[in-house]
Amino acid sequence: MSLGQNIHDIRRKKGWTQAQLASGICDRTLISRIESGNVVPSVEIIKQLAEKLGAPNLLFELAMPSERKPSLSLTSLRSLMRHQRFEEAFNLGASLFWAYNECGAVGAMKQVIDILQSIPNKQLHNESLQSELSTLLFQSLRHRDCSVAFEIGVHLIKCYGEAQNYPSVVATTRGLLALGPPNSVAITLLIALGTATFRLKKPIHALTAYESALDLSHNLHNRHEKARALHGLSACSLSLSDTKNALRYASEACSLYAMDHELYWLARQNGGIAQILLGDIQQGRHTLAECHHFWTERGNISAILSVEEDMARLM
């Protein structure tokens, strides 16, 4: 189907006249000429029409040679996802993403990322996702679309964290925080910043980030984020030999986490270590033994070894 026919059909489905579609974009006669196939409009006009019609696929009529259009579409991408052909979906999504990037279609780029983010085991494609998310972040900032930038930034930070690229987590979170995100986003960024700086062995910097996140959590009444901030504070306090506060923060975090959540048991492990360091050896051993039992049931080898190392070191 041609560009003009697509525009005509979408416009008619919406019940709009050519003048209504043209309003604020171009002259009505140009819409008529586009729909009849007598003129190829500029990329800027197509971008505006696509946005107004809610049809980002229109951009492919200009961006893609005709023989590639059928294979490069969001419809094809969703179809591959439905049939769990994830490797093909990722490869198609990557091609689709860069095609939209050529057109400057930030909204369409975001749709592709949203789909790709749902692919299981996407860490196999982490490096490619990082590149695409970085580009989309840049594009959204360039278009001054901060709401998209914050959403994409959170995804990008998660990718960096999964790849243990903590310096990039720090740089990205600080940049986004400087833009003044809403509190619901800021708390996520601050916790990510605290985690990354702690992994980089900078517990004082991490402590500051977690304290800021905790302050925000009081206003948001978000139990889980408050628990994560307290959990981070317990780890920092242990690292800084502030054992009493480490136990207090760990206990408060555990009171907010669900008992079947893995983070609950990681926070309990911090509490058990603090109990032993404060001289309550029997209770500390009991706490660590419970953590060991939980991880054994889950079959989490790395967590089991972590508890065993703590038990051997402290007992």
C-alpha positions as CSV (number, residue, x, y, z in Angstrom):
1,M,0.0,0.0,0.0
2,S,1.3,3.5,-0.9
3,L,2.0,6.3,1.5
4,G,-0.9,8.3,0.1
5,Q,-3.3,5.4,0.4
6,N,-2.2,4.8,4.0
7,I,-2.8,8.4,5.0
8,H,-6.2,8.4,3.2
9,D,-7.3,5.2,5.0
10,I,-6.2,6.2,8.5
11,R,-7.7,9.7,8.0
12,R,-11.1,8.2,6.9
13,K,-11.1,5.7,9.8
14,K,-10.7,8.7,12.2
15,G,-13.6,10.5,10.4
16,W,-11.4,13.5,9.6
17,T,-11.6,15.7,6.6
18,Q,-8.4,16.6,4.7
19,A,-8.7,20.1,6.1
20,Q,-8.8,18.7,9.7
21,L,-5.7,16.6,9.1
22,A,-3.9,19.5,7.4
23,S,-4.7,21.9,10.2
24,G,-1.5,23.2,11.9
25,I,0.7,21.2,9.5
26,C,0.2,22.2,5.9
27,D,-2.3,23.3,3.3
28,R,-5.3,21.1,2.6
29,T,-4.4,20.8,-1.0
30,L,-1.1,19.2,-0.1
31,I,-2.9,16.5,1.7
32,S,-5.0,15.9,-1.4
33,R,-1.9,15.7,-3.6
34,I,-0.2,13.3,-1.1
35,E,-3.2,11.0,-0.9
36,S,-3.5,10.9,-4.7
37,G,0.2,10.1,-5.1
38,N,1.0,13.2,-7.0
39,V,3.6,14.5,-4.5
40,V,6.2,13.0,-2.1
41,P,6.2,15.2,1.0
42,S,9.2,16.1,3.1
43,V,10.3,14.0,6.1
44,E,9.2,16.8,8.4
45,I,5.7,16.8,7.0
46,I,5.5,13.0,7.3
47,K,6.7,13.1,10.9
48,Q,4.0,15.6,11.8
49,L,1.3,13.7,10.0
50,A,2.4,10.4,11.5
51,E,2.3,11.9,15.0
52,K,-1.1,13.4,14.5
53,L,-2.5,10.2,13.0
54,G,-0.8,8.1,15.7
55,A,0.7,6.0,12.9
56,P,4.6,5.9,13.1
57,N,4.7,3.3,10.4
58,L,4.1,6.0,7.9
59,L,7.7,7.0,8.2
60,F,8.8,3.8,6.6
61,E,7.3,4.9,3.3
62,L,10.1,7.4,3.1
63,A,12.8,5.6,5.1
64,M,12.7,2.2,3.4
65,P,13.0,0.9,-0.1
66,S,9.7,-0.7,-1.1
67,E,11.1,-4.2,-1.1
68,R,12.1,-3.9,2.6
69,K,8.9,-2.4,3.9
70,P,6.9,-5.7,4.5
71,S,9.7,-7.2,6.6
72,L,10.4,-4.1,8.7
73,S,7.3,-3.3,10.6
74,L,6.1,-3.3,14.1
75,T,3.4,-5.8,13.1
76,S,6.0,-8.3,12.0
77,L,8.0,-7.7,15.2
78,R,5.0,-8.4,17.4
79,S,4.2,-11.5,15.3
80,L,7.6,-12.9,16.0
81,M,7.3,-12.2,19.7
82,R,3.9,-14.0,19.8
83,H,5.5,-17.0,18.2
84,Q,8.4,-16.8,20.6
85,R,10.9,-16.5,17.8
86,F,13.0,-14.2,20.0
87,E,16.3,-14.3,18.2
88,E,14.6,-13.2,14.9
89,A,12.6,-10.7,16.8
90,F,15.7,-9.1,18.3
91,N,17.4,-8.9,15.0
92,L,14.4,-7.4,13.3
93,G,13.8,-5.0,16.2
94,A,17.4,-3.7,15.9
95,S,17.0,-3.1,12.2
96,L,13.6,-1.4,12.8
97,F,15.1,0.8,15.6
98,W,17.9,2.2,13.4
99,A,15.5,2.8,10.5
100,Y,13.2,4.9,12.8
101,N,16.3,6.6,14.1
102,E,17.1,7.8,10.6
103,C,13.7,9.4,10.5
104,G,14.0,10.9,14.0
105,A,10.9,9.0,15.1
106,V,11.4,8.9,18.8
107,G,8.0,7.5,19.6
108,A,8.4,4.7,17.2
109,M,11.9,3.9,18.5
110,K,10.4,3.7,22.0
111,Q,7.8,1.2,20.8
112,V,10.5,-1.0,19.5
113,I,12.5,-0.8,22.8
114,D,9.3,-1.6,24.8
115,I,8.9,-4.8,22.7
116,L,12.5,-5.8,22.9
117,Q,12.6,-5.3,26.7
118,S,10.1,-8.2,27.0
119,I,12.4,-10.7,25.4
120,P,13.5,-13.4,27.9
121,N,17.2,-13.7,28.5
122,K,17.7,-10.3,26.9
123,Q,21.1,-10.1,28.6
124,L,22.4,-12.1,25.7
125,H,21.8,-9.0,23.6
126,N,22.8,-6.5,26.4
127,E,25.5,-4.7,24.4
128,S,23.1,-4.1,21.5
129,L,20.4,-2.9,23.8
130,Q,22.7,-0.5,25.5
131,S,23.6,1.0,22.1
132,E,20.0,1.4,21.1
133,L,18.8,2.7,24.5
134,S,21.7,5.2,24.5
135,T,20.7,6.5,21.1
136,L,17.0,6.8,22.1
137,L,18.0,8.6,25.3
138,F,20.0,11.1,23.2
139,Q,17.1,11.5,20.7
140,S,14.6,12.1,23.4
141,L,16.8,14.7,25.1
142,R,17.4,16.3,21.8
143,H,13.6,16.6,21.3
144,R,13.3,17.8,24.9
145,D,11.0,14.9,25.7
146,C,12.2,14.4,29.3
147,S,9.4,12.0,30.2
148,V,10.6,9.6,27.6
149,A,14.2,10.3,28.5
150,F,13.6,9.3,32.2
151,E,11.8,6.1,31.2
152,I,14.5,5.1,28.7
153,G,17.2,6.1,31.1
154,V,15.9,3.7,33.7
155,H,16.0,0.9,31.2
156,L,19.5,1.8,30.1
157,I,20.7,1.9,33.7
158,K,19.3,-1.6,34.3
159,C,21.2,-2.8,31.2
160,Y,24.4,-1.3,32.5
161,G,23.9,-2.8,35.9
162,E,23.3,-6.3,34.4
163,A,26.6,-5.9,32.5
164,Q,28.3,-4.7,35.8
165,N,29.2,-1.5,34.0
166,Y,28.9,0.6,37.2
167,P,30.8,3.7,36.0
168,S,28.2,4.1,33.2
169,V,25.4,3.6,35.8
170,V,26.9,6.4,37.8
171,A,27.3,8.8,34.9
172,T,23.8,8.2,33.5
173,T,22.0,8.4,36.8
174,R,23.8,11.7,37.7
175,G,23.0,13.1,34.3
176,L,19.3,12.2,34.6
177,L,19.1,13.5,38.2
178,A,20.4,16.8,37.0
179,L,17.3,17.2,34.8
180,G,15.0,17.2,37.8
181,P,13.0,14.1,37.4
182,P,9.7,13.5,39.3
183,N,10.2,11.9,42.7
184,S,8.9,8.5,41.6
185,V,11.8,8.4,39.0
186,A,14.3,10.1,41.2
187,I,14.1,7.5,43.9
188,T,14.8,4.7,41.4
189,L,17.8,6.6,40.0
190,L,19.1,7.3,43.5
191,I,18.9,3.7,44.5
192,A,20.7,2.7,41.3
193,L,23.4,5.3,42.0
194,G,23.8,4.0,45.5
195,T,24.1,0.4,44.3
196,A,26.7,1.4,41.6
197,T,28.8,3.5,43.9
198,F,28.8,0.8,46.6
199,R,29.9,-1.8,44.0
200,L,32.7,0.7,43.1
201,K,33.8,0.5,46.7
202,K,32.7,4.1,47.5
203,P,30.4,3.4,50.5
204,I,30.3,7.1,51.7
205,H,29.0,8.2,48.2
206,A,26.5,5.3,48.2
207,L,25.3,6.2,51.7
208,T,24.5,9.7,50.6
209,A,22.5,8.4,47.6
210,Y,20.6,5.9,49.7
211,E,19.8,8.6,52.4
212,S,18.3,10.8,49.6
213,A,16.3,7.9,48.3
214,L,15.0,7.2,51.9
215,D,14.0,10.8,52.3
216,L,12.0,10.6,49.1
217,S,10.3,7.4,50.1
218,H,8.7,9.0,53.1
219,N,6.8,11.4,50.7
220,L,5.9,8.7,48.2
221,H,4.7,6.0,50.7
222,N,6.5,3.4,48.5
223,R,7.2,0.4,50.8
224,H,9.4,-1.5,48.4
225,E,11.6,1.5,47.4
226,K,11.9,2.5,51.1
227,A,13.0,-1.1,51.9
228,R,15.6,-1.0,49.1
229,A,17.0,2.3,50.4
230,L,17.2,0.9,54.0
231,H,18.8,-2.3,52.6
232,G,21.4,-0.2,50.9
233,L,22.1,1.8,54.0
234,S,22.6,-1.4,56.0
235,A,25.2,-2.6,53.5
236,C,27.0,0.8,53.6
237,S,26.9,0.9,57.4
238,L,28.5,-2.5,57.6
239,S,31.2,-1.4,55.2
240,L,31.9,1.7,57.3
241,S,31.9,-0.4,60.6
242,D,28.7,1.4,61.8
243,T,27.4,-1.9,63.1
244,K,24.5,-0.6,65.2
245,N,23.0,1.3,62.3
246,A,23.6,-1.6,60.0
247,L,21.4,-3.8,62.2
248,R,18.8,-1.1,62.6
249,Y,18.6,-0.5,58.8
250,A,18.5,-4.2,58.0
251,S,15.7,-4.8,60.5
252,E,13.6,-2.0,59.1
253,A,14.2,-3.2,55.6
254,C,13.1,-6.7,56.5
255,S,9.9,-5.3,58.1
256,L,9.0,-3.8,54.7
257,Y,10.0,-6.6,52.3
258,A,7.8,-9.7,51.8
259,M,9.3,-12.7,53.4
260,D,9.4,-14.7,50.2
261,H,11.3,-11.9,48.4
262,E,15.0,-12.6,47.8
263,L,15.9,-9.1,48.9
264,Y,14.4,-9.9,52.3
265,W,16.9,-12.6,52.9
266,L,19.8,-10.5,51.6
267,A,18.8,-7.9,54.1
268,R,18.5,-10.5,56.9
269,Q,22.0,-11.7,56.0
270,N,23.3,-8.1,56.7
271,G,21.4,-8.2,60.0
272,G,22.9,-11.5,61.0
273,I,26.4,-10.2,60.3
274,A,25.7,-7.1,62.4
275,Q,24.3,-9.2,65.3
276,I,27.5,-11.3,65.4
277,L,29.7,-8.2,65.3
278,L,27.7,-6.7,68.1
279,G,28.3,-9.8,70.3
280,D,24.9,-11.5,69.9
281,I,26.6,-14.5,68.4
282,Q,23.9,-17.1,69.0
283,Q,21.2,-15.0,67.4
284,G,23.5,-14.0,64.5
285,R,24.3,-17.6,63.8
286,H,20.7,-18.5,63.9
287,T,19.9,-15.7,61.4
288,L,22.6,-16.8,59.0
289,A,21.5,-20.4,59.3
290,E,18.0,-19.4,58.2
291,C,19.4,-17.5,55.3
292,H,21.5,-20.5,54.3
293,H,18.4,-22.7,54.5
294,F,16.4,-20.4,52.3
295,W,19.0,-20.2,49.6
296,T,19.5,-23.9,49.7
297,E,15.8,-24.5,49.0
298,R,16.1,-22.0,46.1
299,G,19.2,-23.7,44.8
300,N,21.0,-20.3,44.5
301,I,24.7,-21.4,44.7
302,S,26.3,-18.0,44.7
303,A,24.0,-16.9,47.6
304,I,24.7,-20.1,49.5
305,L,28.5,-19.5,49.2
306,S,28.1,-15.9,50.3
307,V,26.4,-17.0,53.5
308,E,29.0,-19.7,54.1
309,E,31.8,-17.3,53.6
310,D,30.3,-14.9,56.2
311,M,29.7,-17.8,58.6
312,A,33.3,-19.0,58.3
313,R,34.7,-15.4,58.6
314,L,32.7,-14.5,61.6
315,M,32.6,-17.8,63.6
